[in-house]
Amino acid sequence: MSTKFFWNNKGQVGETVTWIFATVAIVVILLISVFASAFYFGGDNKHIFGINGDFSARISFYSWLLTEDVSGTSIYEQLKTDGDLNEFNGELAISIFEEFYGSDYHKTWIGIGFNGVGLRKNDYFEGRPSGGLWGAGDSAYYGAGEVPLVIEKISLDAEREVEMVLAPSVTGN
């Protein structure tokens, strides 16, 4: 009886094949979701897998934009129609980005920009990190070197975009 059990490998082969198909299915579903989100946001000005920056913060930003309120409207659609942060998406952004990234960065900011022309101030985040302490543009200057800001922009329409800016810690941590 024990020799028959020892030589019967059909159960092991079946379980291995099941795991192989399950793994392939999971990878396919993940790839579809990445391409679907790139298509949903336009795909032309996105760099999900950028070399510089914080990958987890970028993914959190995309996830925040896809979050729906109780009526089923995504934050991206709310920003597109309202043109500014409201109580739901503003408070959610503070709880996500201040709680999870506040210790890693000196300053976090999310808001509406007008394609390089100007910014809309909001009640949830102070001014965008640029000028003064943080340097100008997309970099911050600390002592001996230049430290890039983590900036992610998603176009809302031809004139507006939602931005996430994370300014590195002053100590360089």
NORQUI-V46102 format. One record per residue. RES is the residue in three letters. OMEGA is omega as a letter, one per 20 degrees, with the letter a starting at -180 (none if undefined). Layout:
RES&OMEGA / RES&OMEGA
This chain:
MET&a / SER&r / THR&r / LYS&r / PHE&a / PHE&a / TRP&a / ASN&a / ASN&a / LYS&r / GLY&r / GLN&r / VAL&r / GLY&r / GLU&r / THR&r / VAL&r / THR&r / TRP&r / ILE&r / PHE&r / ALA&r / THR&r / VAL&r / ALA&r / ILE&r / VAL&r / VAL&r / ILE&r / LEU&r / LEU&r / ILE&a / SER&r / VAL&r / PHE&r / ALA&r / SER&r / ALA&r / PHE&a / TYR&a / PHE&r / GLY&r / GLY&a / ASP&a / ASN&a / LYS&r / HIS&a / ILE&a / PHE&a / GLY&a / ILE&a / ASN&r / GLY&a / ASP&a / PHE&a / SER&r / ALA&r / ARG&r / ILE&r / SER&r / PHE&r / TYR&r / SER&r / TRP&r / LEU&a / LEU&r / THR&a / GLU&r / ASP&a / VAL&r / SER&r / GLY&r / THR&a / SER&r / ILE&r / TYR&r / GLU&r / GLN&r / LEU&r / LYS&a / THR&a / ASP&a / GLY&r / ASP&r / LEU&r / ASN&a / GLU&a / PHE&a / ASN&r / GLY&r / GLU&r / LEU&r / ALA&r / ILE&a / SER&r / ILE&a / PHE&r / GLU&a / GLU&a / PHE&a / TYR&a / GLY&r / SER&a / ASP&a / TYR&r / HIS&a / LYS&r / THR&r / TRP&r / ILE&a / GLY&a / ILE&r / GLY&a / PHE&r / ASN&r / GLY&a / VAL&a / GLY&a / LEU&r / ARG&r / LYS&r / ASN&a / ASP&a / TYR&r / PHE&r / GLU&a / GLY&r / ARG&r / PRO&r / SER&a / GLY&r / GLY&a / LEU&a / TRP&a / GLY&a / ALA&r / GLY&a / ASP&a / SER&r / ALA&a / TYR&r / TYR&r / GLY&a / ALA&a / GLY&a / GLU&a / VAL&a / PRO&r / LEU&r / VAL&a / ILE&r / GLU&a / LYS&r / ILE&a / SER&r / LEU&r / ASP&a / ALA&a / GLU&a / ARG&r / GLU&r / VAL&a / GLU&r / MET&r / VAL&r / LEU&a / ALA&a / PRO&r / SER&a / VAL&a / THR&r / GLY&r / ASN&none
